[in-house]
Amino acid sequence: MFDFLTDLIKGIFGTITGSAGEIVKQATRTPADIFGQDFWNSLLKVGMSAVMPFAILILGYCMAADLYRFWCRSNGTLDMELVCVTFVKYIIPFLCISYTYDLLQFIFTQINQMVLQLYQSVSLGTGNSVDTSAFLQQVSGMNFGQKFGVWVQMFGPWICTQLMTVVSTVVVYGRMFEIVVYWIFAPIPFATFANDELRGSVGVNFVKMFCALILQGGLIVLVVSLYLMLIKSVTIQASVQGAFAMMGYSAVLTVTLVKTGSLSKRLLGTY
């Protein structure tokens, strides 16, 4: 019975440490790291061949609309100086569309560097691994009935850890999928920067949303770090009743991981 209970306890805390490390690892990786450099380059080529021409078409439509508006205001005569200013006004948005993926790579690198520094500061990994020796030492001195009671208590945390693993995987990879979709279709909102009406509602809001998705990785790192410290406090106390506290901490982590996306967006004022 003790061997079975020992394996259960080690499995629970091993899952916690392993899942936490995997969450942080995936949250700090780039799309090329996760999907492979060749596949990522293929996606970028698809974006350049299919999305960028559509974005340039939108930019051309915005420029034509501006010229038509100026033509109507001038009673059918075009001021060449105003026409030249309009063309110059659209040069920067055109360059932004042409180098969209390079600009996004720069934004991603800068913000992700901050996330990596946060990861190194909290020292996730072996430094925050959960020590179960005190917990197992307490259990070893119990009789069969008490050990069976501990096994029943630990069954709840085991379910919570499995659920936490599933939810964390969905959150982390869902975030990366969102980043990829935003990245590939970025030239379209970039095309709205030259339009005064669409710039704030589409272009600027897109940049904020993209930055929020990257910043979400930092929130995930911080949340997981706090969770590991709470779990360590439970095991250090060597309390069997701490199993229920561990269930609560796991539930809090699961809910907080789900809310990291909306929290990062609120921090940047997207909604």
LOVOLUM-889866 format. One record per atom (N, C-alpha, C): atom name; x, z, y. Coordinates in pm, whole numbers, plus 50000, padded with zeros to 5 digits. Layout:
BEGIN
 name     X     Z     Y
   CA     X     Z     Y
...
***
This chain:
BEGIN
 name     X     Z     Y
    N 50084 50000 49879
   CA 50000 50000 50000
    C 50087 50000 50126
    N 50194 50080 50120
   CA 50281 50089 50238
    C 50350 49955 50265
    N 50394 49888 50156
   CA 50460 49759 50175
    C 50363 49657 50236
    N 50240 49658 50188
   CA 50141 49565 50242
    C 50112 49596 50389
    N 50101 49726 50421
   CA 50077 49766 50560
    C 50197 49733 50648
    N 50316 49753 50593
   CA 50438 49719 50668
    C 50442 49571 50702
    N 50409 49488 50603
   CA 50408 49344 50628
    C 50304 49308 50733
    N 50189 49376 50729
   CA 50083 49348 50826
    C 50129 49384 50967
    N 50189 49504 50981
   CA 50234 49548 51113
    C 50344 49458 51167
    N 50442 49428 51081
   CA 50550 49340 51125
    C 50497 49200 51157
    N 50398 49156 51079
   CA 50339 49024 51107
    C 50269 49020 51240
    N 50196 49129 51272
   CA 50124 49134 51400
    C 50221 49129 51517
    N 50319 49220 51515
   CA 50412 49226 51627
    C 50507 49107 51629
    N 50537 49053 51509
   CA 50617 48931 51506
    C 50543 48814 51567
    N 50411 48806 51540
   CA 50329 48701 51600
    C 50323 48717 51751
    N 50313 48842 51797
   CA 50309 48868 51941
    C 50436 48820 52008
    N 50551 48862 51953
   CA 50678 48823 52013
    C 50701 48673 52004
    N 50671 48616 51886
   CA 50692 48473 51869
    C 50600 48390 51957
    N 50472 48430 51966
   CA 50378 48357 52050
    C 50416 48367 52197
    N 50457 48486 52239
   CA 50496 48503 52379
    C 50616 48415 52414
    N 50715 48415 52325
   CA 50832 48331 52349
    C 50797 48184 52351
    N 50707 48141 52261
   CA 50667 48000 52256
    C 50586 47962 52380
    N 50499 48053 52426
   CA 50420 48026 52547
    C 50512 47999 52665
    N 50608 48089 52683
   CA 50701 48076 52796
    C 50785 47951 52784
    N 50830 47923 52662
   CA 50912 47804 52639
    C 50838 47677 52676
    N 50712 47666 52631
   CA 50635 47546 52658
    C 50595 47537 52806
    N 50573 47652 52870
   CA 50531 47653 53010
    C 50640 47606 53104
    N 50766 47612 53061
   CA 50878 47574 53147
    C 50937 47438 53110
    N 50873 47367 53019
   CA 50924 47237 52977
    C 50860 47125 53058
    N 50927 47011 53060
   CA 50877 46893 53131
    C 50799 46804 53035
    N 50719 46711 53087
   CA 50649 46619 52996
    C 50743 46542 52904
    N 50860 46506 52956
   CA 50956 46434 52872
    C 51006 46521 52758
    N 51019 46651 52782
   CA 51064 46742 52675
    C 50959 46755 52565
    N 50833 46759 52604
   CA 50726 46781 52506
    C 50690 46654 52432
    N 50673 46543 52505
   CA 50628 46419 52442
    C 50741 46326 52401
    N 50862 46357 52444
   CA 50974 46271 52413
    C 51003 46177 52529
    N 51131 46152 52557
   CA 51170 46071 52671
    C 51119 45928 52659
    N 51127 45869 52539
   CA 51084 45730 52521
    C 50934 45714 52546
    N 50855 45805 52490
   CA 50710 45797 52510
    C 50674 45821 52656
    N 50742 45915 52721
   CA 50716 45943 52862
    C 50751 45823 52949
    N 50863 45757 52920
   CA 50900 45637 52994
    C 50797 45526 52975
    N 50740 45518 52853
   CA 50637 45418 52827
    C 50512 45446 52910
    N 50475 45574 52921
   CA 50360 45610 53003
    C 50383 45575 53150
    N 50503 45600 53198
   CA 50534 45567 53337
    C 50529 45416 53360
    N 50573 45340 53263
   CA 50566 45194 53275
    C 50421 45146 53279
    N 50337 45209 53199
   CA 50195 45176 53202
    C 50136 45206 53340
    N 50175 45321 53396
   CA 50127 45356 53529
    C 50174 45257 53635
    N 50299 45213 53624
   CA 50352 45118 53722
    C 50287 44981 53711
    N 50251 44942 53591
   CA 50194 44808 53571
    C 50043 44805 53589
    N 49974 44918 53568
   CA 49828 44918 53573
    C 49772 44998 53690
    N 49831 45112 53720
   CA 49775 45200 53823
    C 49826 45163 53962
    N 49956 45136 53974
   CA 50013 45106 54105
    C 49949 44983 54171
    N 49927 44871 54098
   CA 49861 44757 54165
    C 49722 44792 54217
    N 49649 44873 54144
   CA 49516 44915 54190
    C 49528 45002 54315
    N 49631 45088 54317
   CA 49652 45172 54435
    C 49690 45088 54557
    N 49773 44985 54537
   CA 49810 44896 54647
    C 49687 44820 54696
    N 49597 44785 54604
   CA 49472 44719 54643
    C 49388 44810 54732
    N 49382 44938 54697
   CA 49308 45035 54779
    C 49374 45047 54916
    N 49507 45051 54918
   CA 49578 45060 55046
    C 49549 44938 55132
    N 49546 44819 55070
   CA 49515 44697 55144
    C 49373 44699 55199
    N 49282 44754 55121
   CA 49143 44764 55168
    C 49136 44857 55290
    N 49207 44969 55285
   CA 49207 45063 55398
    C 49266 44998 55523
    N 49373 44920 55504
   CA 49434 44853 55619
    C 49340 44748 55676
    N 49273 44672 55589
   CA 49178 44571 55636
    C 49062 44637 55710
    N 49016 44752 55660
   CA 48907 44822 55727
    C 48949 44869 55866
    N 49075 44916 55878
   CA 49123 44958 56010
    C 49132 44840 56106
    N 49183 44726 56057
   CA 49193 44608 56142
    C 49056 44559 56184
    N 48962 44563 56093
   CA 48825 44520 56127
    C 48763 44613 56231
    N 48789 44743 56218
   CA 48735 44838 56315
    C 48795 44814 56453
    N 48926 44786 56457
   CA 48989 44757 56585
    C 48935 44626 56645
    N 48909 44530 56557
   CA 48856 44401 56603
    C 48717 44417 56664
    N 48636 44501 56602
   CA 48502 44525 56656
    C 48509 44599 56789
    N 48602 44694 56801
   CA 48614 44769 56926
    C 48664 44682 57041
    N 48743 44581 57008
   CA 48801 44494 57113
    C 48716 44370 57138
    N 48589 44371 57092
   CA 48494 44261 57116
    C 48545 44127 57064
    N 48604 44130 56942
   CA 48643 44005 56876
    C 48782 43957 56910
    N 48859 44033 56988
   CA 48997 43996 57019
    C 49090 44104 56965
    N 49197 44058 56903
   CA 49292 44152 56845
    C 49412 44170 56936
    N 49447 44292 56963
   CA 49567 44325 57038
    C 49685 44323 56941
    N 49780 44233 56963
   CA 49891 44217 56868
    C 49974 44345 56859
    N 49984 44416 56970
   CA 50059 44543 56964
    C 49989 44642 56871
    N 49856 44645 56882
   CA 49779 44734 56796
    C 49788 44691 56650
    N 49791 44561 56627
   CA 49805 44509 56489
    C 49940 44549 56431
    N 50045 44536 56511
   CA 50179 44574 56463
    C 50186 44723 56434
    N 50125 44804 56520
   CA 50124 44949 56496
    C 50051 44981 56367
    N 49943 44909 56342
   CA 49867 44932 56218
    C 49950 44897 56095
    N 50023 44785 56102
   CA 50109 44748 55989
    C 50217 44852 55966
    N 50278 44901 56075
   CA 50382 45005 56062
    C 50323 45133 56005
    N 50200 45164 56045
   CA 50132 45284 55996
    C 50119 45282 55844
    N 50107 45163 55785
   CA 50084 45152 55640
    C 50213 45131 55562
    N 50326 45124 55631
   CA 50453 45105 55559
    C 50488 45229 55479
    N 50476 45349 55541
   CA 50512 45473 55472
    C 50421 45497 55351
    N 50287 45482 55364
   CA 50204 45496 55244
    C 50240 45397 55133
    N 50278 45274 55174
   CA 50318 45176 55073
    C 50444 45220 55000
    N 50539 45276 55074
   CA 50661 45327 55011
    C 50630 45447 54922
    N 50536 45532 54967
   CA 50496 45646 54885
    C 50436 45601 54753
    N 50356 45493 54757
   CA 50300 45441 54633
    C 50410 45384 54544
    N 50502 45310 54605
   CA 50609 45247 54527
    C 50699 45350 54460
    N 50718 45464 54527
   CA 50807 45568 54472
    C 50729 45695 54435
    N 50604 45675 54395
   CA 50519 45790 54362
    C 50581 45876 54254
    N 50623 45815 54145
   CA 50673 45892 54031
    C 50804 45964 54063
    N 50884 45904 54151
   CA 51006 45972 54194
    C 50972 46094 54280
    N 50872 46079 54368
   CA 50831 46192 54451
    C 50774 46305 54367
    N 50694 46270 54267
   CA 50637 46373 54179
    C 50745 46440 54097
    N 50843 46363 54056
   CA 50954 46422 53980
    C 51029 46523 54066
    N 51047 46492 54194
   CA 51114 46584 54286
    C 51031 46712 54303
    N 50898 46697 54323
   CA 50812 46814 54338
    C 50814 46899 54212
    N 50802 46833 54097
   CA 50801 46905 53970
    C 50932 46980 53949
    N 51043 46916 53978
   CA 51175 46978 53956
    C 51192 47101 54044
    N 51151 47092 54171
   CA 51170 47204 54263
    C 51085 47324 54225
    N 50957 47301 54196
   CA 50869 47412 54161
    C 50903 47467 54023
    N 50934 47378 53928
   CA 50967 47424 53794
    C 51098 47503 53794
    N 51187 47474 53887
   CA 51310 47551 53899
    C 51279 47695 53937
    N 51180 47713 54024
   CA 51136 47848 54059
    C 51079 47919 53937
    N 51002 47846 53855
   CA 50944 47904 53733
    C 51056 47945 53636
    N 51158 47862 53624
   CA 51270 47894 53535
    C 51345 48018 53584
    N 51362 48031 53715
   CA 51427 48150 53769
    C 51344 48274 53742
    N 51214 48262 53751
   CA 51126 48373 53718
    C 51138 48409 53571
    N 51147 48309 53487
   CA 51163 48331 53343
    C 51293 48406 53313
    N 51401 48367 53379
   CA 51529 48434 53358
    C 51528 48576 53414
    N 51453 48599 53521
   CA 51450 48731 53583
    C 51378 48833 53497
    N 51268 48792 53435
   CA 51192 48886 53352
    C 51255 48904 53215
    N 51355 48821 53180
   CA 51432 48837 53056
    C 51343 48838 52932
    N 51255 48739 52923
   CA 51172 48729 52805
    C 51257 48685 52686
    N 51219 48725 52569
   CA 51294 48690 52449
    C 51339 48815 52377
    N 51467 48822 52338
   CA 51516 48936 52261
    C 51512 49064 52343
    N 51527 49054 52476
   CA 51526 49174 52558
    C 51392 49243 52561
    N 51283 49166 52544
   CA 51150 49224 52546
    C 51084 49219 52409
    N 51163 49204 52303
   CA 51105 49201 52169
    C 51047 49338 52135
    N 50940 49337 52055
   CA 50868 49459 52023
    C 50938 49531 51907
    N 50969 49659 51926
   CA 51034 49741 51824
    C 50925 49819 51749
    N 50913 49794 51619
   CA 50809 49859 51538
    C 50863 49975 51455
    N 50990 50013 51471
   CA 51050 50115 51384
    C 50979 50249 51397
    N 50948 50292 51521
   CA 50882 50420 51541
    C 50741 50419 51481
    N 50674 50308 51497
   CA 50540 50295 51442
    C 50542 50304 51289
    N 50635 50232 51227
   CA 50644 50231 51081
    C 50690 50367 51028
    N 50775 50436 51101
   CA 50820 50568 51058
    C 50704 50667 51056
    N 50615 50657 51153
   CA 50500 50745 51155
    C 50407 50715 51037
    N 50386 50586 51009
   CA 50296 50548 50901
    C 50352 50588 50765
    N 50483 50586 50750
   CA 50544 50617 50620
    C 50516 50761 50577
    N 50491 50851 50668
   CA 50465 50991 50633
    C 50320 51021 50605
    N 50234 50921 50603
   CA 50092 50942 50580
    C 50060 50931 50431
    N 49944 50986 50392
   CA 49897 50970 50255
    C 49822 50838 50243
    N 49771 50811 50123
   CA 49707 50681 50096
    C 49584 50660 50183
    N 49501 50764 50198
   CA 49380 50750 50278
    C 49411 50721 50423
    N 49512 50789 50477
   CA 49550 50765 50616
    C 49607 50625 50635
    N 49685 50581 50535
   CA 49741 50446 50544
    C 49631 50341 50539
    N 49529 50365 50456
   CA 49417 50272 50450
    C 49343 50268 50585
    N 49331 50386 50648
   CA 49268 50390 50780
    C 49348 50311 50882
    N 49481 50322 50873
   CA 49565 50245 50965
    C 49547 50095 50941
    N 49538 50058 50812
   CA 49520 49917 50780
    C 49389 49864 50839
    N 49282 49943 50830
   CA 49155 49903 50889
    C 49168 49889 51040
    N 49239 49985 51103
   CA 49257 49978 51247
    C 49338 49856 51289
    N 49440 49823 51212
   CA 49529 49713 51248
    C 49467 49577 51222
    N 49356 49574 51148
   CA 49291 49446 51119
    C 49236 49384 51248
    N 49184 49468 51338
   CA 49134 49419 51467
    C 49244 49356 51551
    N 49357 49426 51572
   CA 49468 49364 51646
    C 49518 49235 51582
    N 49515 49229 51448
   CA 49559 49106 51381
    C 49469 48988 51420
    N 49337 49011 51422
   CA 49245 48905 51464
    C 49271 48867 51610
    N 49295 48969 51693
   CA 49321 48942 51835
    C 49446 48859 51855
    N 49551 48890 51779
   CA 49675 48813 51793
    C 49657 48668 51750
    N 49578 48646 51644
   CA 49553 48509 51601
    C 49472 48433 51707
    N 49372 48501 51764
   CA 49293 48438 51870
    C 49378 48412 51992
    N 49466 48506 52025
   CA 49554 48490 52139
    C 49644 48369 52121
    N 49694 48348 51999
   CA 49780 48234 51972
    C 49708 48103 51995
    N 49583 48096 51947
   CA 49505 47973 51964
    C 49476 47946 52110
    N 49429 48049 52182
   CA 49394 48032 52323
    C 49516 47995 52406
    N 49628 48062 52381
   CA 49750 48034 52458
    C 49797 47891 52435
    N 49785 47843 52311
   CA 49824 47704 52282
    C 49736 47606 52358
    N 49605 47633 52359
   CA 49512 47546 52432
    C 49543 47546 52581
    N 49570 47664 52638
   CA 49597 47674 52782
    C 49726 47602 52819
    N 49833 47627 52743
   CA 49963 47571 52777
    C 49963 47419 52762
    N 49914 47370 52649
   CA 49914 47226 52629
    C 49806 47157 52712
    N 49695 47226 52738
   CA 49594 47170 52828
    C 49651 47151 52967
    N 49730 47248 53012
   CA 49796 47236 53143
    C 49889 47116 53145
    N 49968 47097 53038
   CA 50060 46985 53035
    C 49986 46852 53032
    N 49874 46844 52960
   CA 49795 46722 52959
    C 49743 46690 53100
    N 49699 46793 53171
   CA 49653 46773 53308
    C 49764 46721 53396
    N 49883 46778 53382
   CA 49998 46732 53461
    C 50026 46585 53434
    N 50022 46545 53308
   CA 50049 46405 53273
    C 49944 46313 53334
    N 49815 46351 53323
   CA 49709 46267 53380
    C 49723 46255 53531
    N 49749 46367 53598
   CA 49770 46364 53743
    C 49889 46276 53778
    N 49994 46290 53698
   CA 50119 46217 53724
    C 50097 46066 53714
    N 50030 46021 53608
   CA 50014 45878 53585
    C 49923 45815 53689
    N 49817 45884 53728
   CA 49721 45827 53823
    C 49749 45868 53967
    N 49865 45925 53994
   CA 49899 45972 54129
    C 49902 45861 54234
    N 49940 45736 54202
   CA 49943 45634 54308
    C 49808 45613 54377
    N 49698 45636 54306
   CA 49565 45614 54366
    C 49539 45712 54481
    N 49552 45845 54461
   CA 49534 45934 54577
    C 49642 45916 54683
    N 49762 45875 54644
   CA 49866 45850 54743
    C 49826 45735 54836
    N 49744 45643 54786
   CA 49702 45529 54868
    C 49609 45570 54981
    N 49554 45690 54975
   CA 49459 45735 55078
    C 49528 45805 55195
    N 49661 45821 55190
   CA 49730 45894 55297
    C 49720 45822 55431
    N 49705 45691 55430
   CA 49698 45618 55557
    C 49560 45623 55619
    N 49460 45664 55544
   CA 49323 45670 55595
    C 49294 45810 55646
    N 49252 45818 55772
   CA 49230 45950 55833
    C 49117 46025 55766
    N 49016 45955 55715
   CA 48901 46021 55655
    C 48931 46070 55513
    N 49013 45995 55440
   CA 49039 46028 55300
    C 49165 46112 55280
    N 49251 46117 55383
   CA 49379 46184 55365
    C 49362 46331 55325
    N 49279 46403 55400
   CA 49263 46545 55373
    C 49184 46575 55248
    N 49079 46497 55223
   CA 48992 46527 55110
    C 49046 46476 54977
    N 49131 46375 54978
   CA 49181 46317 54853
    C 49333 46333 54841
    N 49407 46276 54936
   CA 49553 46274 54924
    C 49617 46412 54926
    N 49592 46488 55032
   CA 49653 46621 55045
    C 49602 46714 54935
    N 49473 46703 54904
   CA 49416 46789 54799
    C 49479 46758 54663
    N 49512 46632 54639
   CA 49578 46595 54513
    C 49715 46661 54503
    N 49792 46656 54611
   CA 49926 46717 54609
    C 49914 46868 54583
    N 49815 46932 54644
   CA 49795 47075 54621
    C 49759 47103 54475
    N 49673 47020 54418
   CA 49632 47040 54279
    C 49749 47020 54185
    N 49832 46921 54214
   CA 49949 46895 54129
    C 50048 47011 54137
    N 50072 47060 54256
   CA 50162 47176 54272
    C 50104 47299 54206
    N 49971 47314 54211
   CA 49908 47430 54147
    C 49925 47426 53997
    N 49919 47308 53936
   CA 49938 47297 53792
    C 50080 47339 53752
    N 50178 47302 53833
   CA 50315 47342 53802
    C 50332 47492 53825
    N 50275 47541 53935
   CA 50283 47684 53966
    C 50216 47768 53859
    N 50118 47713 53791
   CA 50051 47785 53683
    C 50149 47829 53576
    N 50254 47751 53555
   CA 50357 47790 53459
    C 50422 47922 53496
    N 50447 47944 53626
   CA 50504 48071 53669
    C 50409 48187 53647
    N 50281 48165 53671
   CA 50183 48271 53645
    C 50176 48303 53496
    N 50186 48202 53411
   CA 50185 48225 53266
    C 50304 48310 53225
    N 50421 48278 53279
   CA 50542 48355 53248
    C 50525 48501 53289
    N 50472 48523 53410
   CA 50455 48659 53460
    C 50353 48737 53377
    N 50242 48672 53343
   CA 50137 48739 53265
    C 50188 48778 53127
    N 50260 48689 53061
   CA 50313 48718 52928
    C 50416 48830 52934
    N 50498 48832 53040
   CA 50596 48938 53056
    C 50529 49074 53069
    N 50425 49082 53152
   CA 50351 49208 53167
    C 50288 49251 53035
    N 50236 49154 52961
   CA 50173 49185 52832
    C 50274 49243 52734
    N 50393 49185 52728
   CA 50495 49237 52636
    C 50536 49379 52671
    N 50545 49408 52800
   CA 50581 49543 52840
    C 50472 49643 52802
    N 50346 49604 52811
   CA 50237 49692 52771
    C 50237 49715 52620
    N 50263 49611 52543
   CA 50269 49626 52398
    C 50386 49715 52357
    N 50497 49703 52428
   CA 50610 49791 52399
    C 50575 49937 52424
    N 50497 49963 52527
   CA 50458 50101 52556
    C 50370 50157 52445
    N 50289 50073 52382
   CA 50204 50118 52272
    C 50289 50157 52152
    N 50387 50074 52118
   CA 50469 50103 52001
    C 50565 50219 52026
    N 50611 50232 52148
   CA 50703 50343 52179
    C 50630 50476 52165
    N 50502 50478 52198
   CA 50424 50600 52183
    C 50401 50635 52036
    N 50417 50538 51948
   CA 50401 50559 51803
    C 50265 50620 51771
    N 50163 50571 51839
   CA 50029 50623 51819
    C 49947 50523 51740
    N 49881 50572 51635
   CA 49795 50483 51557
    C 49678 50437 51643
    N 49628 50528 51729
   CA 49518 50492 51817
    C 49558 50381 51915
    N 49690 50360 51929
   CA 49736 50254 52017
    C 49694 50115 51971
    N 49648 50106 51844
   CA 49601 49977 51795
    C 49484 49927 51878
    N 49396 50019 51919
   CA 49283 49978 52001
    C 49328 49938 52141
    N 49431 50008 52191
   CA 49486 49969 52321
    C 49547 49829 52311
    N 49612 49802 52197
   CA 49672 49671 52178
    C 49566 49562 52175
    N 49451 49592 52114
   CA 49340 49496 52114
    C 49295 49467 52257
    N 49287 49573 52337
   CA 49247 49554 52476
    C 49347 49473 52554
    N 49478 49500 52534
   CA 49582 49424 52603
    C 49578 49277 52562
    N 49555 49252 52433
   CA 49549 49113 52385
    C 49430 49041 52446
    N 49317 49112 52458
   CA 49199 49051 52521
    C 49225 49022 52668
    N 49293 49115 52736
   CA 49325 49093 52877
    C 49418 48973 52893
    N 49518 48963 52805
   CA 49610 48849 52812
    C 49536 48718 52792
    N 49447 48715 52693
   CA 49372 48592 52665
    C 49289 48549 52785
    N 49216 48645 52845
   CA 49133 48613 52961
    C 49219 48570 53080
    N 49331 48641 53100
   CA 49417 48611 53215
    C 49483 48475 53200
    N 49524 48440 53079
   CA 49583 48308 53057
    C 49484 48198 53093
    N 49359 48218 53056
   CA 49257 48119 53088
    C 49238 48107 53239
    N 49252 48218 53312
   CA 49227 48220 53456
    C 49349 48183 53538
    N 49466 48164 53476
   CA 49586 48129 53554
    C 49568 47997 53629
    N 49494 47903 53570
   CA 49473 47775 53636
    C 49396 47790 53766
    N 49283 47860 53762
   CA 49203 47879 53883
    C 49277 47966 53984
    N 49355 48063 53937
   CA 49429 48150 54028
    C 49536 48072 54103
    N 49609 47984 54034
   CA 49713 47906 54100
    C 49652 47811 54203
    N 49533 47757 54173
   CA 49467 47669 54269
    C 49420 47746 54393
    N 49375 47869 54373
   CA 49334 47949 54488
    C 49453 47988 54575
    N 49566 48011 54511
   CA 49687 48046 54588
    C 49726 47934 54682
    N 49702 47810 54642
   CA 49737 47694 54725
    C 49618 47644 54806
    N 49505 47715 54797
   CA 49391 47681 54880
    C 49319 47554 54843
    N 49321 47516 54713
   CA 49250 47394 54675
    C 49101 47418 54661
    N 49062 47544 54628
   CA 48920 47581 54630
    C 48907 47731 54630
***
